[in-house]
């Protein structure tokens, strides 16, 4: 298929959880890994101290994410992680994504737009998922390895809230002149949606619609 090179090419940013997928992908990824290794289910209580600190505002989402990964998946080999990712992604893509999201991604791809998957979830599976969905590139939260074994601590910023906005500013600097289309589904997406020429919120409830009132956002219901 050929593209009309005279057509406008956009820089298109998609959030992942709740925008493309129907639910949180990291929880499903970690839980599914543990279910196939039942002894690791006993590790979930190790997350409780960080969960308590989170509840009292003494830990953030990045701390909680790292605690979950380190507790349940820490010490796993690269081969184990790769094998589980190969098993997990077809399951996710088979029944865990919005049909409308897949259709919209494909429309942008055919138009020749520069597609970026930008998500707070981690690089254990995001690169493979982005490739499977046809994205040009991806931005996600990196995790730490100790040689060939997973540590699970975050090795960079948690790509959420203002970090997403910072990443989008960098993208706009790399692609000057391109109009920005950004898809999100939650309040943490609002900082970067404010920077988009065409912000789109997916399946937004009443409170989120009110919070986004000043952005002149487009609302869509995806199934």
MIDOSE-1310 file (N, C-alpha, C; in nm, 2 decimals, decimal comma, always signed):
residues 223
xxxx	+0,08/-0,12/+0,00/+0,00/+0,00/+0,00/+0,09/+0,12/+0,00; +0,06/+0,22/-0,08/+0,13/+0,34/-0,09/+0,06/+0,45/-0,01; +0,14/+0,55/+0,04/+0,09/+0,66/+0,12/+0,08/+0,78/+0,03; -0,01/+0,87/+0,06/-0,02/+1,00/-0,01/+0,08/+1,09/+0,06
xxxx	+0,19/+1,11/+0,00/+0,30/+1,19/+0,07/+0,26/+1,34/+0,09; +0,16/+1,38/+0,02/+0,11/+1,52/+0,03/+0,02/+1,54/+0,15; -0,03/+1,43/+0,21/-0,12/+1,44/+0,32/-0,04/+1,48/+0,45; -0,12/+1,54/+0,54/-0,06/+1,58/+0,67/-0,02/+1,46/+0,75
xxxx	+0,11/+1,46/+0,79/+0,15/+1,35/+0,88/+0,15/+1,41/+1,03; +0,10/+1,33/+1,12/+0,09/+1,37/+1,26/+0,18/+1,29/+1,35; +0,21/+1,35/+1,46/+0,28/+1,28/+1,57/+0,17/+1,23/+1,66; +0,15/+1,10/+1,67/+0,03/+1,05/+1,74/+0,08/+0,97/+1,87
xxxx	+0,03/+1,01/+1,98/+0,07/+0,95/+2,11/-0,05/+0,87/+2,17; -0,03/+0,74/+2,20/-0,13/+0,66/+2,26/-0,08/+0,62/+2,40; -0,16/+0,64/+2,50/-0,15/+0,58/+2,63/-0,19/+0,43/+2,61; -0,15/+0,35/+2,71/-0,18/+0,20/+2,70/-0,30/+0,16/+2,79
xxxx	-0,28/+0,15/+2,92/-0,38/+0,10/+3,01/-0,51/+0,18/+3,01; -0,62/+0,12/+2,98/-0,74/+0,19/+2,98/-0,77/+0,27/+2,85; -0,67/+0,28/+2,77/-0,69/+0,36/+2,64/-0,69/+0,26/+2,52; -0,59/+0,17/+2,52/-0,58/+0,06/+2,42/-0,64/-0,07/+2,49
xxxx	-0,59/-0,09/+2,61/-0,63/-0,21/+2,68/-0,75/-0,19/+2,77; -0,82/-0,29/+2,80/-0,94/-0,28/+2,89/-0,91/-0,26/+3,03; -0,79/-0,30/+3,07/-0,76/-0,30/+3,22/-0,61/-0,28/+3,23; -0,56/-0,27/+3,36/-0,42/-0,25/+3,39/-0,34/-0,37/+3,34
xxxx	-0,24/-0,35/+3,26/-0,16/-0,46/+3,20/-0,06/-0,51/+3,30; +0,00/-0,43/+3,38/+0,11/-0,47/+3,46/+0,06/-0,57/+3,57; -0,05/-0,54/+3,63/-0,11/-0,64/+3,73/-0,13/-0,77/+3,66; -0,19/-0,78/+3,54/-0,22/-0,90/+3,48/-0,09/-0,97/+3,44
xxxx	+0,01/-0,90/+3,40/+0,14/-0,95/+3,36/+0,21/-1,02/+3,49; +0,21/-0,95/+3,60/+0,28/-1,00/+3,72/+0,20/-1,12/+3,77; +0,07/-1,11/+3,78/-0,01/-1,21/+3,84/+0,00/-1,34/+3,75; -0,01/-1,32/+3,62/+0,00/-1,44/+3,53/+0,13/-1,51/+3,54
xxxx	+0,24/-1,43/+3,56/+0,37/-1,49/+3,58/+0,37/-1,58/+3,71; +0,31/-1,52/+3,81/+0,31/-1,59/+3,94/+0,22/-1,72/+3,94; +0,11/-1,71/+3,87/+0,02/-1,82/+3,86/+0,08/-1,95/+3,79; +0,18/-1,92/+3,71/+0,25/-2,03/+3,64/+0,37/-2,08/+3,72
xxxx	+0,40/-2,01/+3,83/+0,50/-2,05/+3,93/+0,44/-2,03/+4,07; +0,36/-2,12/+4,11/+0,28/-2,10/+4,23/+0,36/-2,06/+4,36; +0,48/-2,10/+4,37/+0,56/-2,06/+4,48/+0,57/-1,91/+4,49; +0,57/-1,84/+4,38/+0,59/-1,70/+4,37/+0,46/-1,62/+4,42
xxxx	+0,35/-1,69/+4,43/+0,23/-1,63/+4,48/+0,25/-1,60/+4,63; +0,33/-1,67/+4,70/+0,36/-1,65/+4,84/+0,44/-1,52/+4,86; +0,49/-1,46/+4,75/+0,57/-1,34/+4,76/+0,49/-1,21/+4,76; +0,36/-1,22/+4,73/+0,28/-1,10/+4,72/+0,28/-1,02/+4,86
xxxx	+0,27/-1,09/+4,97/+0,28/-1,01/+5,10/+0,40/-0,92/+5,11; +0,50/-0,94/+5,04/+0,62/-0,86/+5,05/+0,59/-0,72/+5,00; +0,49/-0,70/+4,93/+0,45/-0,57/+4,88/+0,38/-0,48/+4,98; +0,33/-0,55/+5,09/+0,25/-0,48/+5,19/+0,31/-0,36/+5,25
xxxx	+0,44/-0,36/+5,29/+0,50/-0,24/+5,35/+0,50/-0,12/+5,26; +0,52/-0,14/+5,13/+0,52/-0,03/+5,04/+0,38/+0,01/+5,02; +0,28/-0,08/+5,02/+0,14/-0,05/+5,00/+0,09/+0,04/+5,11; +0,14/+0,01/+5,23/+0,10/+0,09/+5,35/+0,16/+0,23/+5,34
xxxx	+0,28/+0,24/+5,30/+0,35/+0,37/+5,28/+0,28/+0,45/+5,17; +0,24/+0,38/+5,07/+0,16/+0,45/+4,96/+0,03/+0,50/+5,01; -0,04/+0,42/+5,09/-0,17/+0,47/+5,15/-0,16/+0,59/+5,23; -0,04/+0,61/+5,29/-0,02/+0,73/+5,38/+0,06/+0,84/+5,31
xxxx	+0,08/+0,82/+5,18/+0,14/+0,93/+5,10/+0,29/+0,93/+5,11; +0,35/+0,82/+5,16/+0,50/+0,81/+5,18/+0,57/+0,73/+5,07; +0,49/+0,69/+4,98/+0,55/+0,62/+4,86/+0,46/+0,66/+4,74; +0,52/+0,66/+4,62/+0,45/+0,70/+4,51/+0,42/+0,58/+4,42
xxxx	+0,36/+0,60/+4,30/+0,32/+0,49/+4,21/+0,44/+0,42/+4,16; +0,55/+0,49/+4,14/+0,67/+0,42/+4,10/+0,73/+0,33/+4,21; +0,72/+0,37/+4,33/+0,77/+0,29/+4,44/+0,68/+0,16/+4,45; +0,55/+0,18/+4,44/+0,46/+0,06/+4,44/+0,49/-0,03/+4,33
xxxx	+0,51/+0,02/+4,21/+0,53/-0,06/+4,09/+0,66/-0,14/+4,11; +0,77/-0,08/+4,15/+0,89/-0,15/+4,17/+0,88/-0,25/+4,28; +0,81/-0,22/+4,39/+0,79/-0,32/+4,50/+0,72/-0,44/+4,45; +0,62/-0,43/+4,36/+0,54/-0,54/+4,31/+0,63/-0,63/+4,22
xxxx	+0,70/-0,56/+4,13/+0,79/-0,64/+4,04/+0,90/-0,71/+4,11; +0,97/-0,64/+4,20/+1,08/-0,70/+4,28/+1,03/-0,82/+4,36; +0,92/-0,80/+4,43/+0,87/-0,90/+4,52/+0,83/-1,03/+4,44; +0,76/-1,02/+4,33/+0,70/-1,13/+4,27/+0,79/-1,19/+4,16
xxxx	+0,86/-1,10/+4,08/+0,93/-1,15/+3,97/+1,08/-1,13/+3,98; +1,13/-1,07/+4,09/+1,27/-1,05/+4,11/+1,35/-1,18/+4,11; +1,46/-1,18/+4,05/+1,55/-1,30/+4,04/+1,52/-1,38/+3,92; +1,41/-1,35/+3,84/+1,38/-1,43/+3,72/+1,49/-1,40/+3,61
xxxx	+1,51/-1,50/+3,53/+1,61/-1,48/+3,42/+1,55/-1,41/+3,30; +1,63/-1,36/+3,21/+1,58/-1,30/+3,09/+1,51/-1,40/+3,01; +1,55/-1,52/+3,00/+1,48/-1,62/+2,93/+1,34/-1,65/+2,98; +1,33/-1,65/+3,12/+1,20/-1,67/+3,18/+1,10/-1,56/+3,14
xxxx	+1,16/-1,44/+3,15/+1,07/-1,32/+3,12/+1,03/-1,32/+2,98; +1,13/-1,35/+2,89/+1,10/-1,35/+2,74/+0,99/-1,45/+2,71; +1,00/-1,57/+2,77/+0,91/-1,68/+2,74/+0,77/-1,64/+2,79; +0,76/-1,58/+2,91/+0,63/-1,54/+2,96/+0,57/-1,43/+2,88
xxxx	+0,65/-1,33/+2,83/+0,60/-1,22/+2,75/+0,54/-1,28/+2,62; +0,61/-1,38/+2,56/+0,56/-1,44/+2,44/+0,42/-1,51/+2,46; +0,40/-1,56/+2,58/+0,28/-1,62/+2,61/+0,17/-1,52/+2,65; +0,21/-1,41/+2,72/+0,12/-1,31/+2,77/+0,05/-1,23/+2,66
xxxx	+0,14/-1,18/+2,56/+0,09/-1,09/+2,46/-0,03/-1,14/+2,38; -0,02/-1,26/+2,32/-0,13/-1,31/+2,25/-0,26/-1,31/+2,33; -0,25/-1,35/+2,45/-0,37/-1,35/+2,54/-0,43/-1,21/+2,56; -0,34/-1,11/+2,58/-0,38/-0,97/+2,60/-0,44/-0,92/+2,47
xxxx	-0,38/-0,94/+2,35/-0,43/-0,89/+2,23/-0,55/-0,96/+2,18; -0,57/-1,09/+2,23/-0,69/-1,16/+2,19/-0,82/-1,12/+2,25; -0,81/-1,08/+2,38/-0,94/-1,04/+2,44/-0,93/-0,92/+2,54; -0,81/-0,86/+2,54/-0,79/-0,75/+2,64/-0,78/-0,61/+2,59
xxxx	-0,81/-0,59/+2,46/-0,79/-0,46/+2,40/-0,93/-0,41/+2,34; -0,94/-0,28/+2,33/-1,06/-0,22/+2,26/-1,05/-0,24/+2,11; -1,15/-0,29/+2,05/-1,16/-0,30/+1,90/-1,14/-0,16/+1,84; -1,20/-0,06/+1,90/-1,19/+0,08/+1,84/-1,05/+0,13/+1,85
xxxx	-0,97/+0,09/+1,95/-0,83/+0,13/+1,96/-0,75/+0,07/+1,85; -0,77/-0,06/+1,83/-0,70/-0,12/+1,72/-0,73/-0,06/+1,58; -0,85/-0,03/+1,56/-0,90/+0,04/+1,44/-0,83/+0,17/+1,42; -0,83/+0,25/+1,53/-0,77/+0,39/+1,53/-0,62/+0,38/+1,50
xxxx	-0,55/+0,29/+1,57/-0,41/+0,27/+1,55/-0,38/+0,24/+1,40; -0,46/+0,15/+1,35/-0,44/+0,11/+1,21/-0,46/+0,23/+1,11; -0,56/+0,31/+1,14/-0,59/+0,43/+1,05/-0,47/+0,52/+1,06; -0,41/+0,54/+1,17/-0,30/+0,63/+1,18/-0,18/+0,57/+1,11
xxxx	-0,16/+0,44/+1,12/-0,05/+0,37/+1,06/-0,06/+0,38/+0,91; -0,18/+0,36/+0,85/-0,20/+0,37/+0,71/-0,17/+0,51/+0,66; -0,21/+0,61/+0,74/-0,19/+0,75/+0,70/-0,04/+0,79/+0,71; +0,04/+0,70/+0,76/+0,18/+0,74/+0,77/+0,22/+0,82/+0,89
xxxx	+0,14/+0,83/+0,99/+0,17/+0,91/+1,11/+0,28/+0,84/+1,19; +0,35/+0,92/+1,27/+0,45/+0,87/+1,36/+0,38/+0,83/+1,49; +0,37/+0,70/+1,51/+0,30/+0,64/+1,62/+0,39/+0,61/+1,74; +0,35/+0,67/+1,85/+0,43/+0,65/+1,98/+0,34/+0,59/+2,08
xxxx	+0,38/+0,48/+2,14/+0,31/+0,42/+2,26/+0,39/+0,48/+2,38; +0,32/+0,56/+2,46/+0,38/+0,62/+2,58/+0,30/+0,58/+2,70; +0,36/+0,50/+2,79/+0,29/+0,44/+2,90/+0,38/+0,44/+3,03; +0,31/+0,44/+3,14/+0,39/+0,43/+3,27/+0,42/+0,28/+3,30
xxxx	+0,37/+0,19/+3,23/+0,41/+0,05/+3,25/+0,55/+0,02/+3,20; +0,60/-0,10/+3,22/+0,74/-0,12/+3,22/+0,79/-0,19/+3,09; +0,92/-0,18/+3,07/+0,98/-0,23/+2,95/+1,01/-0,38/+2,95; +0,95/-0,45/+3,04/+0,95/-0,60/+3,03/+0,87/-0,65/+2,91
xxxx	+0,77/-0,58/+2,88/+0,68/-0,63/+2,77/+0,63/-0,51/+2,67; +0,65/-0,39/+2,71/+0,60/-0,28/+2,62/+0,67/-0,28/+2,49; +0,80/-0,30/+2,47/+0,86/-0,30/+2,34/+0,79/-0,40/+2,24; +0,78/-0,53/+2,30/+0,71/-0,63/+2,22/+0,57/-0,60/+2,18
xxxx	+0,50/-0,54/+2,28/+0,36/-0,51/+2,25/+0,35/-0,39/+2,15; +0,43/-0,29/+2,16/+0,43/-0,18/+2,07/+0,46/-0,24/+1,93; +0,55/-0,33/+1,91/+0,58/-0,38/+1,78/+0,46/-0,46/+1,73; +0,40/-0,54/+1,81/+0,28/-0,61/+1,77/+0,17/-0,53/+1,72
xxxx	+0,16/-0,41/+1,79/+0,05/-0,32/+1,75/+0,08/-0,22/+1,64; +0,20/-0,23/+1,59/+0,24/-0,14/+1,48/+0,29/+0,00/+1,51; +0,34/+0,02/+1,63/+0,39/+0,15/+1,67/+0,53/+0,17/+1,61; +0,56/+0,30/+1,58/+0,69/+0,34/+1,53/+0,79/+0,33/+1,64
xxxx	+0,75/+0,38/+1,76/+0,84/+0,38/+1,88/+0,76/+0,37/+2,01; +0,83/+0,36/+2,12/+0,76/+0,35/+2,25/+0,84/+0,42/+2,35; +0,77/+0,47/+2,45/+0,83/+0,53/+2,57/+0,77/+0,47/+2,69; +0,84/+0,41/+2,78/+0,79/+0,35/+2,90/+0,88/+0,35/+3,01
xxxx	+0,84/+0,29/+3,13/+0,92/+0,30/+3,25/+1,03/+0,18/+3,25; +1,16/+0,21/+3,26/+1,26/+0,11/+3,25/+1,28/+0,04/+3,39; +1,31/-0,08/+3,39/+1,35/-0,16/+3,51/+1,49/-0,20/+3,51; +1,54/-0,24/+3,63/+1,68/-0,27/+3,64/+1,70/-0,42/+3,64
xxxx	+1,81/-0,46/+3,57/+1,86/-0,60/+3,57/+1,99/-0,61/+3,64; +2,01/-0,73/+3,70/+2,15/-0,76/+3,76/+2,20/-0,87/+3,67; +2,27/-0,83/+3,56/+2,32/-0,92/+3,47/+2,20/-0,98/+3,39; +2,19/-1,11/+3,39/+2,08/-1,18/+3,32/+1,96/-1,20/+3,41
xxxx	+1,96/-1,14/+3,53/+1,85/-1,17/+3,62/+1,78/-1,03/+3,66; +1,65/-1,04/+3,67/+1,57/-0,92/+3,70/+1,58/-0,88/+3,84; +1,62/-0,75/+3,86/+1,61/-0,69/+3,99/+1,47/-0,63/+4,01; +1,42/-0,55/+3,92/+1,29/-0,50/+3,93/+1,27/-0,36/+3,98
xxxx	+1,38/-0,30/+4,03/+1,38/-0,16/+4,07/+1,37/-0,08/+3,94; +1,31/+0,04/+3,95/+1,30/+0,13/+3,83/+1,44/+0,19/+3,81; +1,48/+0,19/+3,68/+1,61/+0,25/+3,65/+1,59/+0,39/+3,58; +1,47/+0,44/+3,58/+1,44/+0,57/+3,52/+1,31/+0,62/+3,58
xxxx	+1,27/+0,74/+3,53/+1,14/+0,80/+3,58/+1,02/+0,71/+3,55; +0,93/+0,71/+3,64/+0,80/+0,65/+3,61/+0,72/+0,74/+3,51; +0,69/+0,69/+3,39/+0,64/+0,77/+3,29/+0,49/+0,79/+3,31; +0,46/+0,89/+3,40/+0,33/+0,92/+3,45/+0,32/+1,07/+3,48
xxxx	+0,20/+1,12/+3,47/+0,17/+1,26/+3,51/+0,27/+1,36/+3,43; +0,34/+1,44/+3,51/+0,43/+1,54/+3,44/+0,54/+1,48/+3,36; +0,58/+1,35/+3,40/+0,69/+1,29/+3,32/+0,64/+1,26/+3,18; +0,51/+1,23/+3,16/+0,46/+1,22/+3,03/+0,46/+1,35/+2,95
xxxx	+0,43/+1,46/+3,02/+0,44/+1,59/+2,96/+0,58/+1,62/+2,91; +0,68/+1,59/+3,00/+0,82/+1,61/+2,97/+0,86/+1,53/+2,84; +0,82/+1,41/+2,84/+0,85/+1,32/+2,73/+0,79/+1,38/+2,60; +0,67/+1,43/+2,61/+0,60/+1,48/+2,49/+0,67/+1,61/+2,44
xxxx	+0,72/+1,69/+2,53/+0,79/+1,81/+2,49/+0,92/+1,77/+2,41; +0,98/+1,66/+2,46/+1,10/+1,61/+2,39/+1,06/+1,56/+2,25; +0,95/+1,49/+2,24/+0,91/+1,44/+2,11/+0,88/+1,56/+2,02; +0,81/+1,66/+2,07/+0,78/+1,77/+1,98/+0,91/+1,84/+1,93
xxxx	+1,01/+1,84/+2,02/+1,14/+1,90/+1,97/+1,20/+1,81/+1,86; +1,18/+1,68/+1,87/+1,24/+1,59/+1,77/+1,16/+1,60/+1,64; +1,03/+1,63/+1,64/+0,95/+1,64/+1,53/+0,88/+1,77/+1,51; +0,96/+1,88/+1,49/+0,90/+2,01/+1,48/+0,81/+2,02/+1,36
xxxx	+0,70/+2,09/+1,38/+0,61/+2,12/+1,27/+0,50/+2,02/+1,26; +0,51/+1,90/+1,33/+0,40/+1,80/+1,32/+0,29/+1,83/+1,42; +0,17/+1,82/+1,38/+0,06/+1,83/+1,47/+0,05/+1,71/+1,56; +0,02/+1,73/+1,69/+0,02/+1,63/+1,79/-0,12/+1,58/+1,82
xxxx	-0,14/+1,45/+1,80/-0,27/+1,39/+1,84/-0,24/+1,30/+1,96; -0,31/+1,31/+2,07/-0,28/+1,23/+2,19/-0,40/+1,17/+2,25; -0,40/+1,04/+2,28/-0,51/+0,96/+2,33/-0,47/+0,92/+2,47; -0,57/+0,95/+2,56/-0,55/+0,90/+2,70/-0,69/+0,87/+2,76
xxxx	-0,69/+0,83/+2,89/-0,81/+0,79/+2,95/-0,83/+0,83/+3,10; -0,73/+0,90/+3,15/-0,74/+0,92/+3,30/-0,67/+1,05/+3,33; -0,69/+1,09/+3,46/-0,64/+1,22/+3,51/-0,49/+1,23/+3,49; -0,41/+1,12/+3,52/-0,26/+1,13/+3,50/-0,22/+1,16/+3,35
xxxx	-0,32/+1,15/+3,26/-0,29/+1,18/+3,12/-0,31/+1,33/+3,09; -0,38/+1,40/+3,17/-0,41/+1,54/+3,14/-0,29/+1,63/+3,12; -0,18/+1,61/+3,20/-0,06/+1,70/+3,17/-0,01/+1,70/+3,03; +0,00/+1,58/+2,97/+0,05/+1,57/+2,83/-0,06/+1,60/+2,73
xxxx	-0,19/+1,57/+2,76/-0,30/+1,60/+2,67/-0,31/+1,75/+2,65; -0,27/+1,83/+2,75/-0,28/+1,98/+2,74/-0,18/+2,03/+2,64; -0,08/+1,95/+2,61/+0,02/+1,99/+2,51/-0,01/+1,95/+2,37; -0,12/+1,87/+2,35/-0,15/+1,82/+2,22/-0,24/+1,92/+2,14
xxxx	-0,22/+1,91/+2,01/-0,31/+1,99/+1,93/-0,45/+1,93/+1,92; -0,46/+1,80/+1,93/-0,58/+1,73/+1,93/-0,59/+1,63/+2,04; -0,63/+1,66/+2,16/-0,63/+1,57/+2,27/-0,76/+1,49/+2,27; -0,75/+1,36/+2,30/-0,87/+1,27/+2,29/-0,87/+1,19/+2,42
xxxx	-0,99/+1,19/+2,49/-1,01/+1,11/+2,61/-1,10/+1,00/+2,58; -1,06/+0,88/+2,63/-1,14/+0,76/+2,60/-1,22/+0,72/+2,72; -1,35/+0,69/+2,70/-1,44/+0,64/+2,81/-1,43/+0,72/+2,94; -1,43/+0,85/+2,92/-1,42/+0,94/+3,04/-1,55/+0,95/+3,12
xxxx	-1,54/+0,93/+3,25/-1,65/+0,96/+3,34/-1,68/+1,10/+3,36; -1,78/+1,13/+3,44/-1,82/+1,27/+3,46/-1,71/+1,35/+3,53; -1,64/+1,30/+3,63/-1,54/+1,38/+3,70/-1,42/+1,41/+3,61; -1,38/+1,31/+3,53/-1,27/+1,34/+3,44/-1,31/+1,44/+3,33
xxxx	-1,43/+1,43/+3,28/-1,48/+1,53/+3,18/-1,47/+1,67/+3,24; -1,51/+1,68/+3,37/-1,50/+1,82/+3,44/-1,36/+1,86/+3,45; -1,27/+1,77/+3,49/-1,13/+1,80/+3,50/-1,07/+1,85/+3,37; -1,12/+1,79/+3,26/-1,06/+1,82/+3,13/-1,13/+1,94/+3,06
xxxx	-1,22/+2,00/+3,13/-1,31/+2,10/+3,06/-1,23/+2,21/+2,99; -1,12/+2,25/+3,05/-1,04/+2,37/+2,99/-0,95/+2,33/+2,87; -0,95/+2,20/+2,84/-0,85/+2,15/+2,74/-0,92/+2,15/+2,60; -1,05/+2,15/+2,60/-1,12/+2,14/+2,47/-1,09/+2,00/+2,41
xxxx	-1,11/+1,90/+2,49/-1,07/+1,77/+2,45/-1,19/+1,70/+2,37; -1,15/+1,61/+2,29/-1,25/+1,53/+2,22/-1,28/+1,40/+2,30; -1,40/+1,37/+2,33/-1,44/+1,25/+2,40/-1,49/+1,14/+2,31; -1,44/+1,02/+2,34/-1,48/+0,90/+2,26/-1,51/+0,78/+2,35
xxx	-1,61/+0,71/+2,31/-1,64/+0,58/+2,38/-1,59/+0,47/+2,30; -1,50/+0,39/+2,36/-1,45/+0,27/+2,29/-1,49/+0,14/+2,35; -1,51/+0,05/+2,26/-1,55/-0,09/+2,31/-1,47/-0,19/+2,24
